[in-house]
Amino acid sequence: MSDEMIREILTSTKRIALVGALVKPERASHGVMKFLLSQGYDVTPVNPGLAGQEILGRKVVASLEEAVPLEMVDLFRGAADVGEPVDEAIRLGAKTVWMQLGVVNEEVAAKARAAGLRVVMDHCPAIEIPRLGLLK
């Protein structure tokens, strides 16, 4: 994924469903969600085990379906566990699937691309935004 494509995704995206959101401030998903909110993104935390609770003032939903409309699905899941949320992202009309640092699943990525989605793997938007000079 080129810097230009990542820049385009980050500047055109407004609504993000963050799959694997956690309440614990020391967890990466919490820090990334806090950063994305500070940058003006509309972030919906998705975690079935925490549904109904709040993370950073946002109600946690159990499924991607409850987070629609969505543009980007940010996945804090292991590479072996991204297939189901990517299938849902395709079904729900997401434009982008973003797999966090260390998460690479070429088979699932190919399926998402074939369905017309943009795919970012092994990157973090909280790193890419400052690196690309997109801080607000």
Secondary structure, DSSP 4 states (H G I P E B T S, - for coil): --HHHHHHHHHH--EEEEET--S-TTSHHHHHHHHHHHTT-EEEEE-GGGTTSEETTEE-BSSGGGG-S-SEEEE-S-GGG-HHHHHHHHHHT-SEEEE-TT---HHHHHHHHHTT-EEE-S--HHHHHHHTT---
